[in-house]
Amino acid sequence: MSLFPHLERLRETIRPFYLRHVYFPIRPSRRPPEFVRCWRIPHEFQHGPRHLKIPPPQPAAADVLFLPMTDWHHRLQRSQRLAIALAEMGRRCFLLNPHLGREYPAAPWRRRPPALGQLGERIFEIHAPLPSEPVFHHRLLDPAESRAMADAIQWALERAGTQSLDIVFALPAWKDCALDLSRRWRAPLLYDCHDWLPGFPNMAPAIAAAEPEALRCAGIALFSASSLMARFSESLPELAAHSFLLRNGVPDWPPAPPRRPSAPVAGYIGALEDWFWTDAVAEAARALPGVRFLLAGHAAPAVRHALSGLPNVEFVGEIPPERAPALLERFRIGLIPFQGILGPYTDPLKIYEYFHHGLPVVTSPLAELDRFGPLVRQEATPAGFARAVREALEEDNEELEEVRRAEARAATWSRRAARLHEILIQARRQLGLAGA
């Protein structure tokens, strides 16, 4: 992301050797745990042993390739949740590991063939190592890298016996690879616009600037938020004919306890990055010393520093997805304290998770949540946020709780995936392709 591309490429060349042979040996705790987790599942490599239990493709349902902007082993987010739900419907799903070789334990000078891993009965992960090991959100790929990435994916799909394919890509960096694979397989191509990329401080400006072109190249555009759809429709009116609103959702969890707990606990589950509104949470924690604020997720140093001095703020840390419902059962209210330009264009996943438990929700101003009216309290100032937290904790309204639960039941990932399945079928029909 440097202003000097030659220096950035030199840094990229040196970084793999430095990380593997200097930094990680000195500070092993800084090695991303997802680089280890990803190899704990069954794998086979190009020209290597074959032992995966790969079910045959469905004759009437094309395989789905997801090129996501997050790593399965780091956090299950939109692409991963849709893949899980589609797989439960019987479709085979393949997800790219976006680290492009950084996840391999071997150094770049050693031969590292593509790999296919099995995440579940019908869910697979594809490793496509590139010699330069680019950080996927630092720059766009050059043509040779996109072609090598497509070749690795091609090998994995052929190994799995793919007969027909649908492609969903969620980051402009994958555009050329996605187009290449779409031509090879005559596959429908969907771009999933589910975040406002300029709102992420670690996202290269060139990647964010390439998103309109990614939308143009795709046959279908998916949007997680109506505000995102409206934003791009202004500059790309040609999208209107092939755009769909596909909001985020909640896992198909068992029913939550019928009533919220009485203990005054305000909770948050999700990343605690630069967009986390620490001023609002700090104001609420100081104004309500008898309330526990439980924050679950990886906390950026700035967030931890801003809140660690408050005795009633507790950092729970990253929790595995299967433990989320149990933690949510301890919350009396849910928090979504976002700030910056990310907020106006986001449909937060956690709103549906909070609603599953009937929780009142206190947020910063988020236009996408206006449709929920009194189910959500939105405040623009730290003092207002603190006041809303107090009011939400005092709320005792079974009718509102049930309305929230009903919203969550209508927004499960299985329902979202069923809609995506319909969209994919329509796309194939428009292209005159067989299979769904």
C-alpha positions as CSV (number, residue, x, y, z in Angstrom):
1,M,0.0,0.0,0.0
2,S,3.1,2.2,-0.4
3,L,3.2,5.3,-2.6
4,F,6.4,3.7,-4.0
5,P,5.4,0.5,-5.7
6,H,9.0,-0.7,-6.3
7,L,9.8,-0.4,-2.6
8,E,6.5,-2.1,-1.8
9,R,7.4,-5.1,-4.1
10,L,10.9,-5.3,-2.5
11,R,9.3,-5.4,1.0
12,E,6.9,-8.1,-0.3
13,T,9.9,-10.1,-1.6
14,I,11.7,-9.9,1.8
15,R,8.7,-10.3,4.1
16,P,8.1,-14.1,3.7
17,F,11.7,-14.9,4.6
18,Y,11.8,-12.4,7.5
19,L,8.5,-13.6,9.0
20,R,9.3,-17.3,8.8
21,H,13.0,-17.1,9.9
22,V,13.2,-14.1,12.1
23,Y,9.9,-12.7,13.4
24,F,7.8,-15.8,14.1
25,P,10.7,-17.8,15.7
26,I,11.3,-14.8,18.0
27,R,7.6,-14.1,18.6
28,P,5.7,-17.3,17.9
29,S,2.5,-15.9,19.4
30,R,2.3,-13.5,16.5
31,R,2.0,-16.2,13.9
32,P,-1.7,-16.0,12.8
33,P,-3.4,-19.0,14.3
34,E,-5.4,-19.5,11.1
35,F,-2.2,-20.4,9.4
36,V,-2.0,-23.4,11.7
37,R,-5.7,-24.2,11.9
38,C,-6.1,-24.5,8.1
39,W,-3.8,-27.6,8.0
40,R,-5.7,-29.5,10.7
41,I,-8.2,-30.7,8.2
42,P,-7.7,-33.5,5.7
43,H,-5.7,-32.3,2.6
44,E,-4.3,-33.6,-0.6
45,F,-1.8,-31.9,-2.8
46,Q,-1.3,-31.6,-6.5
47,H,0.8,-34.7,-7.5
48,G,0.4,-35.9,-3.9
49,P,-1.5,-38.6,-2.0
50,R,-5.3,-38.7,-2.6
51,H,-7.4,-39.6,0.4
52,L,-10.3,-37.1,0.6
53,K,-13.8,-38.3,0.7
54,I,-15.3,-36.2,-2.1
55,P,-19.0,-36.9,-2.8
56,P,-20.0,-36.7,-6.5
57,P,-21.4,-33.5,-7.8
58,Q,-25.2,-33.1,-7.9
59,P,-26.4,-33.6,-11.5
60,A,-29.0,-30.8,-11.2
61,A,-26.9,-28.4,-9.1
62,A,-23.7,-26.7,-10.1
63,D,-20.8,-26.5,-7.7
64,V,-20.3,-23.0,-6.2
65,L,-16.9,-21.4,-6.0
66,F,-16.5,-18.6,-3.4
67,L,-13.6,-16.2,-3.7
68,P,-14.0,-14.5,-0.3
69,M,-12.4,-11.5,1.5
70,T,-12.0,-13.4,4.8
71,D,-10.4,-16.7,5.8
72,W,-12.6,-19.6,7.0
73,H,-10.2,-20.4,9.8
74,H,-10.1,-16.8,11.1
75,R,-13.8,-16.0,11.2
76,L,-16.9,-17.4,9.7
77,Q,-18.5,-14.5,7.9
78,R,-20.9,-14.0,5.0
79,S,-19.2,-16.1,2.3
80,Q,-18.5,-18.9,4.7
81,R,-22.1,-18.9,6.1
82,L,-23.6,-18.9,2.7
83,A,-21.4,-21.8,1.7
84,I,-22.4,-23.8,4.8
85,A,-26.1,-23.2,4.1
86,L,-25.8,-24.1,0.4
87,A,-23.9,-27.3,1.3
88,E,-26.7,-28.3,3.7
89,M,-29.0,-27.9,0.7
90,G,-26.9,-30.4,-1.2
91,R,-24.6,-28.2,-3.3
92,R,-20.9,-28.7,-3.2
93,C,-19.0,-25.5,-2.3
94,F,-15.4,-24.5,-2.7
95,L,-13.8,-21.6,-0.9
96,L,-10.4,-20.0,-1.7
97,N,-8.0,-19.6,1.2
98,P,-7.2,-15.9,0.5
99,H,-3.6,-16.0,1.9
100,L,-2.1,-17.2,-1.4
101,G,0.8,-19.1,0.1
102,R,1.4,-17.2,3.3
103,E,-0.4,-20.0,5.2
104,Y,2.0,-22.7,4.0
105,P,4.6,-23.7,6.6
106,A,7.3,-24.0,3.9
107,A,9.3,-21.0,2.7
108,P,8.6,-19.6,-0.8
109,W,11.8,-21.1,-2.3
110,R,10.5,-24.6,-1.7
111,R,8.0,-26.2,-4.1
112,R,4.5,-25.8,-2.7
113,P,1.8,-27.3,-5.0
114,P,-1.8,-26.3,-4.8
115,A,-3.9,-28.1,-2.2
116,L,-7.4,-29.2,-1.6
117,G,-8.8,-29.4,1.9
118,Q,-12.0,-30.8,3.2
119,L,-13.9,-28.6,5.6
120,G,-17.1,-30.7,5.6
121,E,-19.0,-33.3,3.7
122,R,-19.7,-30.9,0.8
123,I,-17.4,-28.0,1.7
124,F,-13.8,-27.7,0.5
125,E,-11.0,-25.2,0.7
126,I,-8.5,-24.5,-2.1
127,H,-5.0,-23.3,-1.5
128,A,-3.4,-21.4,-4.4
129,P,0.2,-20.5,-3.4
130,L,1.8,-17.6,-5.3
131,P,5.6,-17.1,-5.1
132,S,5.3,-13.5,-3.9
133,E,2.7,-14.4,-1.2
134,P,0.8,-11.1,-1.6
135,V,-1.4,-9.9,1.3
136,F,-4.7,-10.1,-0.4
137,H,-5.9,-6.7,0.8
138,H,-2.7,-4.8,0.1
139,R,-2.7,-4.7,-3.7
140,L,-4.3,-6.0,-6.9
141,L,-2.8,-9.1,-8.5
142,D,-0.9,-8.9,-11.7
143,P,-2.1,-10.9,-14.8
144,A,0.4,-13.7,-14.2
145,E,-0.6,-14.1,-10.6
146,S,-4.3,-14.2,-11.5
147,R,-3.6,-16.8,-14.1
148,A,-1.6,-19.0,-11.6
149,M,-4.4,-18.6,-9.1
150,A,-6.9,-19.7,-11.7
151,D,-4.7,-22.7,-12.6
152,A,-4.6,-23.8,-9.0
153,I,-8.3,-23.6,-8.6
154,Q,-8.8,-25.4,-11.9
155,W,-6.7,-28.3,-10.6
156,A,-8.8,-28.5,-7.4
157,L,-12.1,-28.4,-9.2
158,E,-11.0,-31.1,-11.7
159,R,-9.7,-33.2,-8.9
160,A,-13.2,-33.0,-7.3
161,G,-14.9,-33.9,-10.5
162,T,-16.7,-30.6,-11.0
163,Q,-19.1,-30.8,-14.0
164,S,-20.6,-27.3,-13.8
165,L,-19.8,-24.2,-11.8
166,D,-21.2,-21.0,-10.4
167,I,-18.7,-18.3,-9.2
168,V,-19.2,-15.8,-6.4
169,F,-16.3,-13.4,-5.8
170,A,-16.3,-10.8,-3.0
171,L,-13.1,-8.7,-3.5
172,P,-12.0,-6.8,-6.6
173,A,-8.5,-8.4,-6.3
174,W,-10.0,-11.6,-7.5
175,K,-11.7,-10.1,-10.6
176,D,-9.2,-11.3,-13.3
177,C,-9.0,-14.8,-11.8
178,A,-12.8,-15.0,-11.6
179,L,-13.2,-13.9,-15.2
180,D,-10.7,-16.5,-16.4
181,L,-12.5,-19.3,-14.6
182,S,-15.8,-18.0,-15.8
183,R,-14.6,-18.4,-19.4
184,R,-13.1,-21.8,-18.8
185,W,-16.2,-23.2,-17.2
186,R,-18.9,-21.0,-18.9
187,A,-19.8,-20.2,-15.4
188,P,-22.2,-17.5,-14.2
189,L,-20.2,-14.8,-12.4
190,L,-21.6,-12.9,-9.3
191,Y,-19.9,-10.1,-7.4
192,D,-20.9,-10.0,-3.7
193,C,-20.6,-6.4,-2.5
194,H,-21.1,-6.9,1.2
195,D,-18.9,-4.2,2.8
196,W,-17.9,-0.6,2.1
197,L,-14.2,-1.2,1.2
198,P,-13.0,2.4,1.8
199,G,-14.1,2.0,5.4
200,F,-11.4,-0.5,6.1
201,P,-8.1,1.3,7.0
202,N,-6.0,-1.7,5.9
203,M,-7.6,-2.0,2.5
204,A,-5.5,-0.8,-0.4
205,P,-7.1,2.3,-2.1
206,A,-6.4,0.6,-5.5
207,I,-8.6,-2.4,-4.5
208,A,-11.4,-0.2,-3.3
209,A,-11.2,1.9,-6.5
210,A,-11.4,-1.3,-8.6
211,E,-14.8,-2.3,-7.1
212,P,-16.9,-0.5,-9.8
213,E,-15.1,-2.4,-12.5
214,A,-15.6,-5.7,-10.6
215,L,-19.4,-4.9,-10.5
216,R,-19.4,-4.1,-14.2
217,C,-17.7,-7.4,-15.1
218,A,-20.0,-9.6,-13.1
219,G,-23.2,-10.8,-14.7
220,I,-25.0,-10.3,-11.4
221,A,-24.3,-8.0,-8.4
222,L,-25.3,-8.9,-4.9
223,F,-25.6,-6.3,-2.2
224,S,-25.8,-6.9,1.6
225,A,-27.3,-3.5,2.3
226,S,-29.7,-1.3,0.4
227,S,-27.4,1.7,1.1
228,L,-24.6,-0.1,-0.7
229,M,-26.9,-0.8,-3.6
230,A,-28.0,2.8,-3.8
231,R,-24.5,4.1,-3.6
232,F,-23.3,2.1,-6.5
233,S,-26.5,2.5,-8.5
234,E,-25.9,6.3,-8.6
235,S,-22.6,5.9,-10.5
236,L,-23.5,2.6,-12.3
237,P,-27.1,2.8,-13.4
238,E,-26.5,-0.2,-15.7
239,L,-26.4,-2.4,-12.6
240,A,-30.1,-2.0,-11.9
241,A,-31.2,-4.8,-14.3
242,H,-29.0,-7.4,-12.6
243,S,-28.7,-6.4,-8.9
244,F,-30.2,-8.2,-6.0
245,L,-30.4,-7.3,-2.3
246,L,-29.2,-10.3,-0.2
247,R,-28.9,-9.2,3.4
248,N,-26.8,-10.8,6.0
249,G,-28.2,-13.4,8.4
250,V,-28.0,-15.5,11.5
251,P,-27.0,-19.2,11.8
252,D,-29.8,-21.7,12.2
253,W,-29.3,-21.8,16.0
254,P,-31.7,-23.7,18.4
255,P,-34.2,-21.4,20.0
256,A,-32.8,-19.1,22.7
257,P,-34.2,-19.0,26.2
258,P,-37.6,-17.4,26.3
259,R,-36.6,-14.4,28.4
260,R,-33.5,-12.2,28.6
261,P,-31.3,-12.5,31.8
262,S,-31.9,-9.9,34.5
263,A,-28.2,-9.3,35.2
264,P,-27.1,-5.9,33.7
265,V,-24.8,-7.1,31.0
266,A,-24.2,-5.1,27.8
267,G,-22.4,-7.3,25.3
268,Y,-20.7,-7.1,21.9
269,I,-19.5,-9.9,19.6
270,G,-17.3,-9.1,16.6
271,A,-14.1,-7.5,15.6
272,L,-12.9,-4.6,17.7
273,E,-11.0,-2.7,15.1
274,D,-10.4,1.0,14.3
275,W,-14.1,1.4,13.6
276,F,-15.1,0.4,17.1
277,W,-16.6,3.5,18.9
278,T,-14.5,3.4,22.0
279,D,-15.6,6.9,23.2
280,A,-19.2,5.8,23.3
281,V,-18.5,2.5,25.2
282,A,-16.2,4.3,27.6
283,E,-18.9,7.0,28.3
284,A,-21.5,4.3,29.0
285,A,-19.1,2.3,31.2
286,R,-18.3,5.4,33.3
287,A,-21.9,6.5,33.6
288,L,-23.1,2.9,34.5
289,P,-20.5,1.5,36.9
290,G,-22.9,-1.3,37.9
291,V,-23.2,-2.6,34.3
292,R,-20.8,-5.2,32.9
293,F,-19.6,-4.6,29.4
294,L,-18.5,-7.9,27.8
295,L,-16.6,-7.4,24.5
296,A,-15.9,-10.6,22.6
297,G,-13.5,-10.6,19.6
298,H,-10.0,-9.7,18.7
299,A,-9.2,-6.3,20.0
300,A,-6.9,-3.9,18.2
301,P,-4.3,-2.3,20.5
302,A,-5.9,1.1,20.3
303,V,-9.3,-0.3,21.4
304,R,-7.8,-2.2,24.3
305,H,-5.8,0.8,25.4
306,A,-8.8,3.1,25.3
307,L,-11.0,0.8,27.5
308,S,-8.7,-1.4,29.6
309,G,-8.6,1.1,32.5
310,L,-12.4,0.7,33.1
311,P,-13.1,-1.9,35.8
312,N,-16.5,-2.9,34.4
313,V,-15.2,-3.5,30.8
314,E,-14.1,-7.1,30.1
315,F,-12.3,-8.3,27.0
316,V,-13.5,-11.9,26.5
317,G,-11.2,-12.5,23.5
318,E,-12.0,-14.4,20.2
319,I,-14.5,-17.1,20.7
320,P,-15.3,-20.0,18.4
321,P,-18.6,-19.8,16.5
322,E,-20.1,-22.7,18.4
323,R,-19.7,-20.8,21.7
324,A,-21.5,-17.6,20.5
325,P,-25.0,-18.6,21.5
326,A,-24.0,-19.4,25.1
327,L,-22.2,-16.1,25.4
328,L,-25.2,-14.2,23.9
329,E,-27.4,-15.9,26.6
330,R,-25.5,-13.8,29.2
331,F,-26.3,-10.5,27.5
332,R,-29.3,-8.4,28.5
333,I,-28.7,-6.0,25.6
334,G,-26.4,-6.0,22.5
335,L,-24.1,-3.2,21.3
336,I,-23.1,-2.2,17.8
337,P,-20.8,0.8,18.4
338,F,-19.4,1.6,14.9
339,Q,-17.9,4.9,13.8
340,G,-16.4,6.3,10.6
341,I,-17.5,5.8,7.0
342,L,-18.1,2.1,7.4
343,G,-21.4,2.5,9.4
344,P,-23.6,4.0,6.7
345,Y,-23.1,1.1,4.4
346,T,-23.2,-1.9,6.6
347,D,-25.8,-4.5,7.4
348,P,-24.2,-5.9,10.6
349,L,-24.4,-9.6,11.1
350,K,-24.6,-9.2,14.8
351,I,-28.0,-7.5,14.7
352,Y,-29.6,-10.8,13.7
353,E,-27.7,-12.7,16.3
354,Y,-28.8,-10.3,19.0
355,F,-32.4,-10.4,17.7
356,H,-32.3,-14.2,17.9
357,H,-32.0,-13.8,21.6
358,G,-34.7,-11.0,21.7
359,L,-32.1,-8.4,22.8
360,P,-32.6,-4.7,22.7
361,V,-29.8,-3.2,20.6
362,V,-28.0,0.1,21.0
363,T,-26.0,1.3,18.0
364,S,-24.4,4.3,16.5
365,P,-26.4,5.7,13.6
366,L,-26.7,2.9,11.0
367,A,-29.0,3.8,8.1
368,E,-29.5,0.1,7.3
369,L,-31.1,-0.4,10.7
370,D,-33.7,2.3,10.4
371,R,-36.2,-0.3,9.1
372,F,-36.3,-1.8,12.6
373,G,-37.7,1.3,14.3
374,P,-38.1,0.9,18.1
375,L,-36.4,-2.5,18.1
376,V,-33.0,-0.6,17.9
377,R,-31.8,2.5,19.7
378,Q,-29.5,4.6,17.5
379,E,-27.4,7.4,19.1
380,A,-24.9,9.8,17.5
381,T,-23.1,11.1,20.7
382,P,-21.3,9.2,23.5
383,A,-23.7,10.8,26.1
384,G,-26.7,9.7,24.0
385,F,-25.2,6.2,23.6
386,A,-24.8,5.9,27.4
387,R,-28.4,7.0,28.0
388,A,-29.7,4.5,25.4
389,V,-27.8,1.7,27.2
390,R,-29.5,2.5,30.4
391,E,-32.9,2.6,28.7
392,A,-32.3,-0.7,26.9
393,L,-31.3,-2.4,30.1
394,E,-34.5,-1.3,31.8
395,E,-36.7,-2.4,28.9
396,D,-39.1,-5.2,29.9
397,N,-41.3,-5.8,27.0
398,E,-42.1,-9.4,25.9
399,E,-43.9,-8.2,22.8
400,L,-40.8,-6.4,21.5
401,E,-38.6,-9.3,22.3
402,E,-40.8,-11.7,20.3
403,V,-40.8,-9.2,17.3
404,R,-37.0,-9.3,17.4
405,R,-37.0,-13.1,17.5
406,A,-39.4,-13.2,14.6
407,E,-37.0,-10.9,12.6
408,A,-34.2,-13.3,13.3
409,R,-36.2,-16.4,12.2
410,A,-36.9,-14.7,8.9
411,A,-33.2,-13.9,8.4
412,T,-31.5,-17.2,8.8
413,W,-28.5,-18.1,6.6
414,S,-30.5,-21.0,5.3
415,R,-33.1,-18.6,4.0
416,R,-30.5,-16.3,2.5
417,A,-28.8,-19.3,0.8
418,A,-32.1,-20.4,-0.6
419,R,-32.5,-17.0,-2.2
420,L,-29.0,-17.2,-3.5
421,H,-29.8,-20.6,-4.9
422,E,-32.7,-19.1,-6.8
423,I,-30.5,-16.3,-8.2
424,L,-27.9,-18.8,-9.4
425,I,-30.6,-20.9,-11.1
426,Q,-31.9,-17.7,-12.9
427,A,-28.4,-16.8,-13.9
428,R,-27.8,-20.2,-15.5
429,R,-31.1,-20.1,-17.3
430,Q,-30.3,-16.6,-18.7
431,L,-27.0,-18.0,-20.1
432,G,-28.7,-21.1,-21.5
433,L,-26.7,-23.5,-19.2
434,A,-27.8,-26.8,-17.9
435,G,-28.0,-27.6,-14.2
436,A,-29.1,-25.4,-11.3
